[in-house]
Amino acid sequence: MMRYLGTTGKYVSLIIGSLVALVPIVVILFASLKTNVEYAATGPLIPPSNWFNFANFATAFVDGRMMLGFLNTTIIAVVSVSGTILIGTMAAYVLDRFEFRFKKLVFGLFLIATLVPAVTTQVATYQVVNFFHLVNTHGAAIILFMGTDIVSIYIFIQFMQSIPRSLDEAAMLDGASRLGVYWRIILPLLGPAIATVVIIKGIAVYNEFYIPYLYMPAQDLAVISTSLFRFQGPYGAQWEIIAAGIMIVIVPTLIIFLFLQRFIYNGVTSGATK
Protein backbone atom coordinates (compact mmCIF):
# COMPACT_ATOMS: atom_id res chain seq x y z
CA MET A 1 0.00 0.00 0.00
CA MET A 2 2.80 2.44 0.90
CA ARG A 3 4.57 1.67 -2.36
CA TYR A 4 1.36 2.26 -4.31
CA LEU A 5 0.75 5.55 -2.51
CA GLY A 6 4.34 6.64 -3.16
CA THR A 7 4.07 5.89 -6.89
CA THR A 8 0.71 7.65 -7.10
CA GLY A 9 2.03 10.70 -5.26
CA LYS A 10 5.03 10.84 -7.56
CA TYR A 11 2.93 10.89 -10.72
CA VAL A 12 0.40 13.31 -9.25
CA SER A 13 3.18 15.75 -8.34
CA LEU A 14 4.65 15.42 -11.85
CA ILE A 15 1.25 16.09 -13.42
CA ILE A 16 0.69 19.14 -11.21
CA GLY A 17 4.16 20.47 -12.03
CA SER A 18 3.54 19.98 -15.75
CA LEU A 19 0.21 21.81 -15.55
CA VAL A 20 1.80 24.72 -13.69
CA ALA A 21 4.37 25.02 -16.50
CA LEU A 22 2.05 24.41 -19.46
CA VAL A 23 -1.19 26.22 -18.53
CA PRO A 24 0.29 29.75 -18.90
CA ILE A 25 1.66 28.83 -22.33
CA VAL A 26 -1.72 27.41 -23.37
CA VAL A 27 -3.48 30.58 -22.19
CA ILE A 28 -1.08 32.75 -24.22
CA LEU A 29 -1.52 30.51 -27.29
CA PHE A 30 -5.32 30.74 -27.08
CA ALA A 31 -5.18 34.51 -26.65
CA SER A 32 -2.85 34.95 -29.62
CA LEU A 33 -5.37 33.25 -31.94
CA LYS A 34 -8.40 35.28 -30.85
CA THR A 35 -9.75 38.55 -32.19
CA ASN A 36 -10.07 41.56 -29.91
CA VAL A 37 -13.82 41.02 -29.48
CA GLU A 38 -13.45 37.29 -28.87
CA TYR A 39 -10.66 37.86 -26.35
CA ALA A 40 -12.84 40.26 -24.35
CA ALA A 41 -15.89 37.96 -24.44
CA THR A 42 -14.30 34.58 -23.62
CA GLY A 43 -12.33 33.11 -20.75
CA PRO A 44 -8.58 32.48 -20.85
CA LEU A 45 -8.92 28.68 -21.09
CA ILE A 46 -11.58 28.70 -23.82
CA PRO A 47 -10.05 27.73 -27.20
CA PRO A 48 -10.30 30.20 -30.10
CA SER A 49 -13.06 29.76 -32.65
CA ASN A 50 -10.56 30.00 -35.52
CA TRP A 51 -7.29 28.09 -35.07
CA PHE A 52 -5.85 29.66 -38.23
CA ASN A 53 -6.21 33.31 -37.25
CA PHE A 54 -2.60 34.49 -37.65
CA ALA A 55 -3.42 38.19 -38.08
CA ASN A 56 -2.19 38.95 -34.57
CA PHE A 57 1.16 37.35 -35.37
CA ALA A 58 1.57 39.45 -38.50
CA THR A 59 0.65 42.63 -36.62
CA ALA A 60 3.03 41.85 -33.76
CA PHE A 61 5.90 41.04 -36.11
CA VAL A 62 5.46 44.04 -38.44
CA ASP A 63 4.15 46.82 -36.19
CA GLY A 64 6.32 45.69 -33.31
CA ARG A 65 9.40 45.74 -35.57
CA MET A 66 10.39 42.40 -34.11
CA MET A 67 12.89 41.74 -36.89
CA LEU A 68 14.83 44.78 -35.64
CA GLY A 69 14.47 43.38 -32.13
CA PHE A 70 15.91 40.03 -33.20
CA LEU A 71 18.82 41.83 -34.91
CA ASN A 72 19.67 43.96 -31.87
CA THR A 73 19.31 40.96 -29.56
CA THR A 74 21.62 38.89 -31.78
CA ILE A 75 24.31 41.60 -31.82
CA ILE A 76 24.23 41.99 -28.04
CA ALA A 77 24.11 38.25 -27.40
CA VAL A 78 26.99 37.33 -29.74
CA VAL A 79 29.36 40.04 -28.47
CA SER A 80 28.50 39.67 -24.77
CA VAL A 81 28.61 35.84 -24.80
CA SER A 82 31.95 35.87 -26.64
CA GLY A 83 33.35 38.35 -24.14
CA THR A 84 31.98 36.34 -21.23
CA ILE A 85 33.71 33.19 -22.49
CA LEU A 86 37.03 34.97 -23.01
CA ILE A 87 37.02 36.81 -19.68
CA GLY A 88 35.51 33.89 -17.76
CA THR A 89 37.94 31.26 -19.00
CA MET A 90 40.95 33.53 -18.39
CA ALA A 91 39.79 34.38 -14.88
CA ALA A 92 39.09 30.73 -14.11
CA TYR A 93 42.52 29.73 -15.47
CA VAL A 94 44.28 32.22 -13.21
CA LEU A 95 42.22 31.35 -10.12
CA ASP A 96 42.62 27.61 -10.55
CA ARG A 97 46.17 27.23 -11.89
CA PHE A 98 48.08 30.10 -10.26
CA GLU A 99 49.05 30.54 -6.64
CA PHE A 100 49.25 34.16 -5.49
CA ARG A 101 48.73 36.25 -2.40
CA PHE A 102 45.12 37.02 -1.43
CA LYS A 103 43.78 34.29 -3.70
CA LYS A 104 41.19 33.27 -1.11
CA LEU A 105 40.20 36.90 -0.72
CA VAL A 106 39.53 37.14 -4.46
CA PHE A 107 37.34 34.04 -4.30
CA GLY A 108 35.51 35.59 -1.36
CA LEU A 109 34.94 38.85 -3.20
CA PHE A 110 33.48 36.94 -6.16
CA LEU A 111 31.13 35.16 -3.77
CA ILE A 112 30.10 38.39 -2.05
CA ALA A 113 29.35 39.95 -5.44
CA THR A 114 26.84 37.19 -6.17
CA LEU A 115 25.06 37.87 -2.87
CA VAL A 116 24.56 41.62 -3.42
CA PRO A 117 21.14 42.33 -5.00
CA ALA A 118 21.67 44.00 -8.36
CA VAL A 119 18.86 46.49 -7.78
CA THR A 120 20.79 48.07 -4.88
CA THR A 121 23.62 49.13 -7.19
CA GLN A 122 21.59 50.32 -10.17
CA VAL A 123 21.92 54.05 -9.41
CA ALA A 124 25.71 53.86 -9.25
CA THR A 125 25.85 51.53 -12.25
CA TYR A 126 23.74 53.88 -14.35
CA GLN A 127 25.95 56.83 -13.41
CA VAL A 128 29.06 54.92 -14.48
CA VAL A 129 27.50 53.85 -17.78
CA ASN A 130 26.28 57.38 -18.43
CA PHE A 131 29.74 58.81 -17.61
CA PHE A 132 31.23 56.74 -20.45
CA HIS A 133 28.43 57.89 -22.81
CA LEU A 134 27.18 54.34 -23.35
CA VAL A 135 23.49 54.99 -22.65
CA ASN A 136 21.39 54.43 -25.77
CA THR A 137 24.08 52.29 -27.36
CA HIS A 138 24.58 48.55 -27.69
CA GLY A 139 27.70 48.94 -25.57
CA ALA A 140 25.70 49.56 -22.38
CA ALA A 141 24.02 46.16 -22.46
CA ILE A 142 27.15 44.39 -23.73
CA ILE A 143 29.38 45.75 -20.94
CA LEU A 144 26.82 44.95 -18.25
CA PHE A 145 26.22 41.40 -19.51
CA MET A 146 29.95 40.73 -19.78
CA GLY A 147 30.86 42.15 -16.39
CA THR A 148 28.17 40.63 -14.19
CA ASP A 149 28.40 36.93 -14.97
CA ILE A 150 30.29 35.50 -12.01
CA VAL A 151 28.36 32.23 -12.25
CA SER A 152 30.09 31.46 -15.55
CA ILE A 153 33.49 31.85 -13.88
CA TYR A 154 32.50 29.30 -11.26
CA ILE A 155 31.30 26.91 -13.97
CA PHE A 156 34.66 27.19 -15.73
CA ILE A 157 36.58 26.73 -12.46
CA GLN A 158 34.51 23.69 -11.55
CA PHE A 159 35.18 22.06 -14.90
CA MET A 160 38.84 23.12 -15.00
CA GLN A 161 39.51 21.33 -11.71
CA SER A 162 38.88 18.03 -13.52
CA ILE A 163 41.63 18.78 -16.11
CA PRO A 164 44.94 17.22 -14.93
CA ARG A 165 47.69 19.71 -14.16
CA SER A 166 50.13 17.27 -15.75
CA LEU A 167 48.91 18.47 -19.15
CA ASP A 168 50.05 21.99 -18.27
CA GLU A 169 53.43 20.74 -17.07
CA ALA A 170 53.96 18.60 -20.18
CA ALA A 171 53.15 21.53 -22.47
CA MET A 172 55.49 23.86 -20.57
CA LEU A 173 58.28 21.28 -20.79
CA ASP A 174 57.80 21.38 -24.55
CA GLY A 175 58.32 25.15 -24.48
CA ALA A 176 54.75 26.44 -24.24
CA SER A 177 54.14 29.66 -22.33
CA ARG A 178 51.32 30.16 -19.83
CA LEU A 179 49.28 31.86 -22.54
CA GLY A 180 50.05 28.99 -24.92
CA VAL A 181 48.88 26.44 -22.35
CA TYR A 182 45.65 28.36 -21.90
CA TRP A 183 45.01 28.78 -25.63
CA ARG A 184 46.12 25.34 -26.88
CA ILE A 185 45.37 23.05 -23.94
CA ILE A 186 42.86 24.50 -21.50
CA LEU A 187 40.47 26.34 -23.82
CA PRO A 188 39.81 23.36 -26.17
CA LEU A 189 39.22 21.06 -23.20
CA LEU A 190 36.66 23.50 -21.78
CA GLY A 191 34.34 22.79 -24.71
CA PRO A 192 31.45 21.28 -22.68
CA ALA A 193 31.59 24.07 -20.12
CA ILE A 194 31.74 26.69 -22.88
CA ALA A 195 28.69 25.12 -24.56
CA THR A 196 26.82 25.29 -21.25
CA VAL A 197 27.71 28.95 -20.70
CA VAL A 198 26.76 29.82 -24.30
CA ILE A 199 23.31 28.28 -23.84
CA ILE A 200 22.62 29.66 -20.36
CA LYS A 201 24.05 33.11 -21.08
CA GLY A 202 22.46 33.31 -24.52
CA ILE A 203 19.00 32.52 -23.15
CA ALA A 204 19.53 34.99 -20.28
CA VAL A 205 20.45 37.78 -22.72
CA TYR A 206 17.55 36.83 -24.97
CA ASN A 207 15.04 37.03 -22.11
CA GLU A 208 16.51 40.10 -20.36
CA PHE A 209 14.13 43.04 -20.16
CA TYR A 210 15.33 45.40 -17.44
CA ILE A 211 18.78 46.28 -18.78
CA PRO A 212 17.66 47.07 -22.39
CA TYR A 213 14.61 48.94 -21.12
CA LEU A 214 16.66 51.13 -18.77
CA TYR A 215 19.86 51.67 -20.75
CA MET A 216 18.55 51.49 -24.34
CA PRO A 217 15.24 53.41 -24.44
CA ALA A 218 15.64 54.48 -28.09
CA GLN A 219 13.15 52.82 -30.44
CA ASP A 220 15.85 51.81 -32.92
CA LEU A 221 17.70 49.92 -30.14
CA ALA A 222 14.69 47.88 -28.99
CA VAL A 223 15.48 44.22 -28.37
CA ILE A 224 13.09 41.33 -28.65
CA SER A 225 11.93 41.63 -25.03
CA THR A 226 11.16 45.37 -25.24
CA SER A 227 9.54 45.26 -28.69
CA LEU A 228 6.31 44.05 -27.08
CA PHE A 229 5.98 47.36 -25.25
CA ARG A 230 4.91 49.00 -28.51
CA PHE A 231 1.42 47.59 -27.90
CA GLN A 232 1.18 48.96 -24.34
CA GLY A 233 -0.45 52.39 -24.09
CA PRO A 234 -1.72 54.74 -21.38
CA TYR A 235 -5.35 53.74 -22.00
CA GLY A 236 -4.99 50.00 -22.31
CA ALA A 237 -3.12 47.22 -24.03
CA GLN A 238 -3.73 45.03 -27.07
CA TRP A 239 -3.36 41.80 -25.16
CA GLU A 240 -4.14 39.46 -28.04
CA ILE A 241 -1.32 41.05 -30.10
CA ILE A 242 1.01 41.01 -27.10
CA ALA A 243 0.20 37.31 -26.67
CA ALA A 244 1.09 36.69 -30.32
CA GLY A 245 4.37 38.55 -29.82
CA ILE A 246 5.09 36.46 -26.73
CA MET A 247 4.59 33.28 -28.74
CA ILE A 248 7.02 34.59 -31.37
CA VAL A 249 9.55 35.23 -28.60
CA ILE A 250 8.99 31.86 -26.89
CA VAL A 251 9.31 29.58 -29.91
CA PRO A 252 13.05 30.11 -30.67
CA THR A 253 14.00 29.67 -27.01
CA LEU A 254 11.86 26.56 -26.69
CA ILE A 255 13.35 24.95 -29.80
CA ILE A 256 16.93 25.71 -28.70
CA PHE A 257 16.32 24.32 -25.23
CA LEU A 258 14.69 21.11 -26.48
CA PHE A 259 17.61 20.35 -28.79
CA LEU A 260 20.45 21.44 -26.49
CA GLN A 261 19.16 20.62 -23.00
CA ARG A 262 21.56 17.68 -22.64
CA PHE A 263 24.51 20.06 -23.01
CA ILE A 264 23.12 22.17 -20.16
CA TYR A 265 22.79 19.22 -17.79
CA ASN A 266 26.11 17.64 -18.77
CA GLY A 267 28.03 20.90 -18.66
CA VAL A 268 26.72 21.95 -15.26
CA THR A 269 27.52 18.57 -13.67
CA SER A 270 30.87 18.06 -15.45
CA GLY A 271 33.72 18.50 -13.06
CA ALA A 272 31.49 18.16 -9.99
CA THR A 273 33.08 14.80 -9.24
CA LYS A 274 36.55 13.51 -10.03
N, C-alpha and C positions, 0 to 999 in steps of 0.2 A: 504493500500500500504506500509506504514512504517513497519507494522508488518511482511508483506511478505518479504520485503527487509532485515529486521533484521534476520528472520529465514534463509533466503538464505545465508546471510553473515556469519551466525554462522556455517552452514554446509560447506560452501566453506572454511572457515578458518580451520575447523577440517580436511577436506580432504587434504588441503595443508600441515598442520602439520603432518598428517599421512604419506604423501609422503616424506616429509623431513626426517622422521625417518626410513621409510622402504626402500627407494631407495638405500641407501648405502649398506644395508644388501642384497638386491637383486643383486646388482652389485658384491658383494663378493661371493655370492652363485653361480652366473653364472661363475665367474672366476675360482672358485674351481673345477668346473666340466669340464673345457676345457683343452685340451692339450696345450703344449707350442706353437706349430705352430698355433693352432686355436686362442689362446689368443692374439697372435701378429697380426693376420689377421682380427679379428672381433672387433666390438665396445663393450663398457662395458655393454650396455643394450640389446645386442643380445643374445638370449638364446643359450646354448650349443647344439651341434648336438647330443651328447649322454648324456642322463640324468642319466645314470648308470655308469659313468666313475669315480670310486672311487679310482683310482690309486694315485691321489694327496693326498688323505686323508691318505692312507697307508704310503706314503713316508713321509708326515709331522709327522705322529705319531711315526714312527720307527726311521727315520734319525734325526728327531728333538728331540728324546728322551723325548717325551712329558709325558710319564708315570713317569719319574723321576721328571719332572716339576710339575706334579700333586702332587707327594709325598712331594716334598719340600714346595710347596704352602700350602698343608694341614697341615704340621708340623708348619709352621709359623703362619697360620691362627688360628689354634686351641689354640696354646700357647698365642699368642698376644691378641686374643679376650677374652680368659679366664682372662688374666691379666688385660685387659681393664675393664671388668665387675667388678672384685674384687677391683681394685684401684678406678674406677669411682663411684661405689656405696658407698664405704667408704668415699671418698671425699665429695660426695653429702650429705651423712648422717651427717657428721661433719658440713658442711656449712649450712645445713638447720635446724638442730636440736640443735646445740650448739650456745651459745652466747659468744663471746670472743673479745678481743681488736683487732682492725685492721681487723675486718671481712669484712667491705666494701672495704678495701684496697685489700684484697685477691681476692674478686670478680672482682675488677677493673683490677688487674694483669692478671687474667684469660682472661678477655675481651681483654686487650691489646695484649696478646699472640696470640689471634685469628686474630688480625689485622696485625701482622708482617708477611710479605711474607716469606715463608719458604726458598726460594732461597737465601735470603740475609744472612742467618745464616748457609749455607751449609759448608763453609770452616771451621768455628769453630766446627760445629757438627762433621764433618769428623775427625778433629784432636782429639776430645774427644773420638770418637769411636775407632780410631786407637791407642790412648794411652792405652785403656783397652784391646787391642789385639783382638777386635771383628770383624775386617774386614775379609772377606772371611769365616765367620761363620754364622749360622742361628741366633745367638744372636744379630747381628747388626740390622737386620730387625725387630726382635721381640722387642728389646728395643725401637727402634724408633717408631714402631707402637703403643706400649703401652704408651709411654710418650708424644705423640703429639695429643691425642684425647680429646681435651677439649670440643668438641661438645657433646660427650657422657655424660660428667659430667653435662652439662646443661640439657640434656634430663632426666637424673635421678633426678636432682633437681626439674625440672618442674613437673615430675610425683609424686615425694615425697611430694610436697606441697599439694597434694590432699589426702594424708593419714592423718587421724586425729591424733593429738598429744595425744589424750586421750588413744589411744592404747599403746603408750609408757609409759604413767603414770600408766596405769593399770598393765602392765607387771612389772614395777619397784616396785609397791606396793606388787606384789606377790614374790618379791625377785630377779627379773632378773637384771643383770648388764647392762651397756650400750652396751657392746659387745653382750650380750644375746639378747637384744632388736633388735639390728641390724641383728643378725643371724637368730633369730626365728620369728621376726615380720616384719621388714622392707624388708629384702631380698626376702622372699616369695611373698610379696605384690607387689614387683617391677617386677613381671613376664612379663607383657606386655612391659614395657620399656626395660627389658633385651632382650626380643625377637627382639625388634626393633633394638637395638644396635648390636646384633649378626648378623642380616641380613645386616644392613648398613655397619658395620665394616668388616664383612666377604667378602662382595662384593668389598669393597674398597681395602682390602688386595689382593684379587684375581686379581683385575685389575691393581694393582700398578706395574709400570715399573721402575721408576726412582731409588727408593731406592734399589731394588735388583740389578739393573744394575750397580750402583755406588759402593755399599758396598759388593756385592757378585759376583765378576767377574769370579770366578772359574766355569768351565764347569759343575762340579759335583753338584754345588749349584744353577744351573739355575732353575728358577721358570717358571710357565706356560707362563707368559708374556714375558720373555726373551728367551724362547726356540725358538721362531720364528726367532730370529736373526741368527740362524744357516744357514738360507737360504739367508742371505744378505752378499754379497761379494764386493770386491773393484771394480770389473768390471761389476757389475749388480746384479740383484736379480731375483729369481725364483718366480715371483709374483703369479702364479697359485697355487704353493705349499704353499706360505705364506697365500693365501686366504683360502685354505683348512685348514691350521692350525688355522686361525682366526675363521672359522666356528666351529672347535672343541672346541675352547676356549669360544665362544659365547653360545653354546647350554646349558651347565650346568647352567650358569648364568641366561639365559632366562627362563629355566624351574623352577629354584628356585624362581625367581621373580614372575612368573605367579601364582605359588601356594601359595606364602607367601606375596603377595603385600598387602593384607588386614591388616596383622600384622604391616607393615610399616606405613600405613596411620593411623591405630588406635593407635599405640604406640606413634607416633609423636604428635598427637592431644590430647592424654590422659593427663589430668592434666592441659590443657590450660585453662579450665574453671572449676569453682567449683560449 
